């Protein structure tokens, strides 16, 4: 069993996985997704209160994938998400 993650923690971990798979930097992602580097840093460091679906959508598009593909990860299985 994986460690329990918050939704925002699972999103950050998923982005990291996808960046490694694609050999892409966070800087390159922020440029391609046209999102501020500070916004991406906030998401990745867990300092944001939440991540909007729109932001995840533009990140997924920049990674050449759909939202379905983005969320198709064991990270988002109910038993791996902290619910409090």
N, C-alpha and C positions, 0 to 999 in steps of 0.2 A: 504494500500500500504506500502511496506517495504521501508526502507531508501535506497537510491541509494548507490551502492558500486562499487568500481573499480573491475576489474576482479581479481586482486591479493587479494583484500579485500574479495571478494566472495569465493575465493579458501581457504583463511585462515579460514573464518567463517565455511565453509563446513568441513574442516579438524577438527576443534573444535567440530562441531556437531557429526561427526562420532566417534571421540575419546570418547566423553561422552557416546554415544550409546553403545560403546564396552567396556566402563570402562577401557580405555587404556591410558597410559601416553604418552606425547610427546617423552620422552626418549625411551620408548618401541617401539614406531613407528619408531624413527630414527634407532634403532638397527635392527628392522625387515625389514625396507626398505633399509637398508645399505646406509643411507645418513648421512652426518655429522650433528651433533646436531646444530652446528652454522648455517648450511644451513636451517634447519627446523626452528630454532629460527628467522632467517632473514625473512623467508616466513610468519611466524605467527605474527611477529611484524610489518610487512608492510615495512620493511627496504630494501627489495629487489626491484630491478627495474622491475622485471618480473619473472614468474615461467615457466620453460620450460615444454613442454608437456611430455617429458621423465621423469622429476622429478615427475609430477603428476601421471604418469603411475606407477612408482615404489611405490609411496605412496598408490595409489589405490590397487595395488597388495598386499601390506603389510596389507591393510585393508580387504583383501579377496573380492575384488569387481572389476568390469570392469570399464573402463573409462566412459562408458555409464551410469552405476549406479552412479559413482561419480558425473557426471554433471547433473544427473536427480534430480534436486532440484530447487525450486522456486528462489533460490539465483541467478541462471543463466538465468532466464527469462529476455528477452530484456528490459522490462519495469523496471527491478530492477538494471540494470547495467548502471553505469555512462559512457557516451560515449565521453567525451571531453578529 
